[in-house]
């Protein structure tokens, strides 16, 4: 380093000699004041109202990418929230933690506002994305709410779509669950084939109920309780009495969240009217006792 500085100094002297009256620039001895101030570092925060070409549980700034919603994409970020309070001062929330359940509740509400209804009632799934552990240690405290279209009620894997989901449930939309013709293997449900309600079918979506205070382990042992809750929705949907005659009018099929979703705080159970002994050719909404007789 000393030799390099010496050579530079000699070169400067030669320049003065050759240039005659040109005065050399003289350093003021301050190596800082001639440099512009660097901007304050800013933490990466993903955008909301953005569509995403891929889905990840952890979002990295270096690989973050969005696309126009008019192009093919796998998810739409409907909200970006912030962890606060004790959560913000601790480690990154893990699945099943109260903080993540609170975040999911916020995501659920924001998703409903974005699409105009309960996303459980349609071929949609809601996921939460978090910053990496490194980003969390650097101060990132956000969480992102990603809404995706799915293939079917049985296959909740996100599929590519074109167009924003905003307002999707405000009007008639093919995403909404309606009538199905269940396919059985023996007495076991294999899958639910969606059909028009004017076509012969044996099942119809009637609504969603929420299990509040129940662990996953207890829920898996409570099929009779779940059945009774769904039967209550069936009675209200078809406008028939919820009494001892109800089991002779219809049965139930229900779809709970996955264990992961349950532990994150999603407790929405989808309920379907099930007609075991006769095929239906219309919707059972509001048909009354004559439209859904006890047999």
Phi and psi in degrees as a GROMACS rama.xvg file:
@    title "Ramachandran Plot"
@    xaxis  label "Phi"
@    yaxis  label "Psi"
@TYPE xy
-63.5299  -42.4634  UNK-2
-62.5307  -38.2316  UNK-3
-65.9153  -41.7072  UNK-4
-65.7915  -38.2358  UNK-5
-65.0285  -44.3877  UNK-6
-62.1291  -38.2516  UNK-7
-66.3409  -39.1968  UNK-8
-65.7026  -42.7447  UNK-9
-64.0512  -38.5061  UNK-10
-62.9985  -37.7718  UNK-11
-64.657  -38.3136  UNK-12
-64.4971  -43.6093  UNK-13
-61.4273  -36.0238  UNK-14
-64.9722  -41.7029  UNK-15
-62.3224  -42.3994  UNK-16
-64.8599  -39.1862  UNK-17
-78.0707  -29.391  UNK-18
-89.2534  -5.65931  UNK-19
69.0425  -104.847  UNK-20
-87.5421  0.0756088  UNK-21
-73.1402  122.583  UNK-22
-86.2083  134.182  UNK-23
-70.9171  151.103  UNK-24
-73.2352  131.3  UNK-25
-109.399  131.022  UNK-26
-65.8475  144.924  UNK-27
-92.5928  2.89831  UNK-28
83.1033  -1.31375  UNK-29
-110.353  113.395  UNK-30
-88.7157  4.82473  UNK-31
-110.972  -40.8631  UNK-32
-70.4599  -14.1856  UNK-33
-88.4125  -3.11502  UNK-34
-100.286  137.194  UNK-35
-67.4241  147.604  UNK-36
-67.1128  136.864  UNK-37
-75.0536  142.954  UNK-38
-67.3816  153.154  UNK-39
-64.2751  138.388  UNK-40
-62.8635  141.304  UNK-41
-118.992  132.944  UNK-42
-74.4392  142.306  UNK-43
-70.5118  132.687  UNK-44
-132.324  125.634  UNK-45
-66.4522  156.103  UNK-46
-80.3689  148.869  UNK-47
-97.335  169.286  UNK-48
54.406  38.4856  UNK-49
-125.471  145.525  UNK-50
-99.9081  149.041  UNK-51
-124.342  132.148  UNK-52
-74.9163  -15.6962  UNK-53
-149.169  163.681  UNK-54
-115.289  130.401  UNK-55
-138.38  145.039  UNK-56
-76.6845  -24.2807  UNK-57
-122.007  129.055  UNK-58
-102.884  122.598  UNK-59
-103.801  133.512  UNK-60
-60.158  -36.2429  UNK-61
-69.9508  -23.0674  UNK-62
-116.114  9.8743  UNK-63
-67.5428  135.177  UNK-64
-151.263  139.077  UNK-65
-125.979  161.755  UNK-66
-135.335  163.026  UNK-67
-65.3425  141.074  UNK-68
-66.6879  -16.8147  UNK-69
-75.4172  -10.7428  UNK-70
-99.8066  165.57  UNK-71
-62.0786  133.686  UNK-72
-153.74  165.594  UNK-73
-103.615  -20.9286  UNK-74
-154.421  163.365  UNK-75
-132.267  126.183  UNK-76
-80.0606  108.335  UNK-77
-93.3505  -11.1559  UNK-78
-166.485  146.24  UNK-79
-125.772  114.452  UNK-80
-105.44  -179.301  UNK-81
-132.357  129.951  UNK-82
-72.0865  135.267  UNK-83
-130.509  -178.271  UNK-84
63.1828  -142.607  UNK-85
-62.2382  -31.7997  UNK-86
-61.3684  -41.2494  UNK-87
-64.2004  -24.8979  UNK-88
-94.9669  -0.158383  UNK-89
-110.592  -158.958  UNK-90
-79.6147  164.768  UNK-91
-60.9994  133.83  UNK-92
-59.5259  142.477  UNK-93
-105.791  159.551  UNK-94
-54.1411  135.288  UNK-95
90.7945  -9.56093  UNK-96
-75.8787  150.311  UNK-97
-56.2461  -36.7166  UNK-98
-63.5702  -40.9646  UNK-99
-72.4318  -33.0293  UNK-100
-65.7478  -39.0853  UNK-101
-64.3455  -41.4887  UNK-102
-63.5419  -41.0788  UNK-103
-66.5805  -36.2147  UNK-104
-61.7996  -40.359  UNK-105
-65.6862  -42.2065  UNK-106
-61.4765  -41.7081  UNK-107
-59.6284  -46.5195  UNK-108
-65.3613  -42.8205  UNK-109
-66.1861  -36.0963  UNK-110
-65.1936  -42.2922  UNK-111
-60.9059  -42.7426  UNK-112
-63.9495  -37.7813  UNK-113
-69.4593  -40.8763  UNK-114
-99.9187  -11.1144  UNK-115
85.5809  27.9881  UNK-116
171.46  -175.563  UNK-117
-79.4969  118.966  UNK-118
-64.8198  -20.913  UNK-119
-62.6147  -23.7767  UNK-120
-82.1754  7.8371  UNK-121
-141.07  173.046  UNK-122
-76.7078  71.8902  UNK-123
-138.935  153.392  UNK-124
-138.088  149.483  UNK-125
-119.621  127.846  UNK-126
-128.076  155.056  UNK-127
-112.205  132.807  UNK-128
-112.708  140.605  UNK-129
-121.798  161.262  UNK-130
-69.2838  160.905  UNK-131
-67.6513  164.508  UNK-132
-59.6767  -40.4464  UNK-133
-61.9986  -43.9737  UNK-134
-65.2383  -38.0811  UNK-135
-61.79  -43.8086  UNK-136
-64.556  -24.2268  UNK-137
-86.3245  -4.9341  UNK-138
118.484  -2.79371  UNK-139
-68.1293  131.621  UNK-140
-133.415  23.566  UNK-141
-94.0526  163.124  UNK-142
-140.08  147.113  UNK-143
-115.976  139.364  UNK-144
-104.507  112.946  UNK-145
-109.7  123.827  UNK-146
-107.72  133.928  UNK-147
-133.983  149.708  UNK-148
-80.2591  143.961  UNK-149
-115.63  168.021  UNK-150
-71.6684  -42.3377  UNK-151
-164.265  177.307  UNK-152
-65.2565  -28.5886  UNK-153
-87.8069  -31.4286  UNK-154
-114.613  99.4294  UNK-155
-91.961  17.7213  UNK-156
-70.7699  130.813  UNK-157
-60.3987  144.098  UNK-158
-121.769  157.702  UNK-159
-67.6479  143.335  UNK-160
-143.091  166.909  UNK-161
-124.235  130.558  UNK-162
104.525  148.443  UNK-163
-71.5452  151.244  UNK-164
-86.3626  -5.77294  UNK-165
-60.4569  128.692  UNK-166
75.0718  12.2378  UNK-167
-62.4631  -31.244  UNK-168
-99.7801  6.7856  UNK-169
-71.3572  -36.4061  UNK-170
-122.382  179.82  UNK-171
-59.3953  127.7  UNK-172
-144.339  134.681  UNK-173
-63.8935  -11.4729  UNK-174
-70.6572  -26.1439  UNK-175
-70.7852  137.083  UNK-176
-70.8748  131.545  UNK-177
-132.518  -103.106  UNK-178
-105.742  151.143  UNK-179
-142.467  152.911  UNK-180
-114.745  93.8922  UNK-181
-61.3655  139.856  UNK-182
-105.754  125.157  UNK-183
-109.994  150.202  UNK-184
-118.566  103.471  UNK-185
67.8329  -124.499  UNK-186
-100.547  7.49299  UNK-187
-101.92  135.854  UNK-188
-71.4  124.275  UNK-189
-91.1851  -55.4806  UNK-190
-161.271  163.839  UNK-191
-105.887  112.448  UNK-192
-88.7042  116.583  UNK-193
-69.7751  138.112  UNK-194
-140.769  165.079  UNK-195
-66.8076  146.21  UNK-196
-67.4391  -16.111  UNK-197
-84.4762  -8.23038  UNK-198
-92.339  156.323  UNK-199
-57.6277  130.927  UNK-200
-155.249  167.201  UNK-201
-124.507  -1.35675  UNK-202
-142.317  151.438  UNK-203
-148.259  136.065  UNK-204
-68.3101  131.388  UNK-205
-117.395  -17.6776  UNK-206
151.729  -171.901  UNK-207
-130.832  137.503  UNK-208
-121.025  159.431  UNK-209
-114.297  125.24  UNK-210
-86.7627  118.081  UNK-211
-84.1622  -68.7408  UNK-212
-110.955  79.0043  UNK-213
-153.346  131.305  UNK-214
-74.5849  164.352  UNK-215
-62.8134  -40.5409  UNK-216
-61.9348  -42.1594  UNK-217
-69.2191  -40.3826  UNK-218
-59.5746  -42.3407  UNK-219
-65.0862  -15.4075  UNK-220
-104.052  11.4687  UNK-221
-121.221  39.4018  UNK-222
-62.4718  -34.0056  UNK-223
-67.1978  -38.3559  UNK-224
-65.7571  -42.4171  UNK-225
-62.2995  -42.9948  UNK-226
-58.0313  -44.2963  UNK-227
-64.6177  -40.2742  UNK-228
-63.4677  -41.7025  UNK-229
-67.6774  -37.2485  UNK-230
-62.9469  -34.4006  UNK-231
-62.7407  -40.5449  UNK-232
-66.779  -37.1927  UNK-233
-63.1255  -43.6135  UNK-234
-62.0456  -43.715  UNK-235
-67.5235  -38.6794  UNK-236
-65.3924  -45.3665  UNK-237
-87.4614  -6.61447  UNK-238
60.6946  51.9751  UNK-239
-125.218  158.246  UNK-240
-64.5502  140.751  UNK-241
-92.0203  76.4612  UNK-242
-134.375  -162.859  UNK-243
-67.7697  -15.8982  UNK-244
-81.2353  -17.2158  UNK-245
-57.5851  -42.7215  UNK-246
-62.0985  -19.6924  UNK-247
-88.8722  -4.47398  UNK-248
-97.5137  -39.8249  UNK-249
-163.043  162.824  UNK-250
-114.706  -168.139  UNK-251
-133.456  151.316  UNK-252
-127.031  137.838  UNK-253
-136.312  148.482  UNK-254
-123.048  109.145  UNK-255
-86.3434  169.066  UNK-256
-65.7978  167.268  UNK-257
-71.6603  166.605  UNK-258
-59.3403  -42.0782  UNK-259
-61.1196  -46.2702  UNK-260
-63.6493  -40.3251  UNK-261
-59.8499  -47.0415  UNK-262
-69.8146  -23.448  UNK-263
-78.7458  -14.1932  UNK-264
118.595  -0.445664  UNK-265
-81.8781  111.908  UNK-266
-117.543  19.5893  UNK-267
-79.708  118.244  UNK-268
-104.293  122.048  UNK-269
-83.5181  131.411  UNK-270
-116.856  141.128  UNK-271
-130.366  137.403  UNK-272
-71.7167  134.951  UNK-273
-123.849  121.351  UNK-274
-104.733  103.278  UNK-275
-78.4799  -37.7186  UNK-276
-104.416  -1.68329  UNK-277
-154.509  148.731  UNK-278
-86.2286  142.939  UNK-279
-103.415  151.675  UNK-280
-129.68  18.6005  UNK-281
-156.027  166.956  UNK-282
-70.0634  145.269  UNK-283
-91.7959  6.48919  UNK-284
-62.9118  119.68  UNK-285
65.9119  20.7408  UNK-286
-75.8106  -21.969  UNK-287
78.1939  178.503  UNK-288
-59.1838  -34.1938  UNK-289
-71.6686  -33.1239  UNK-290
-77.7779  -24.0839  UNK-291
-132.198  73.9009  UNK-292
-73.2148  155.237  UNK-293
-77.9587  125.898  UNK-294
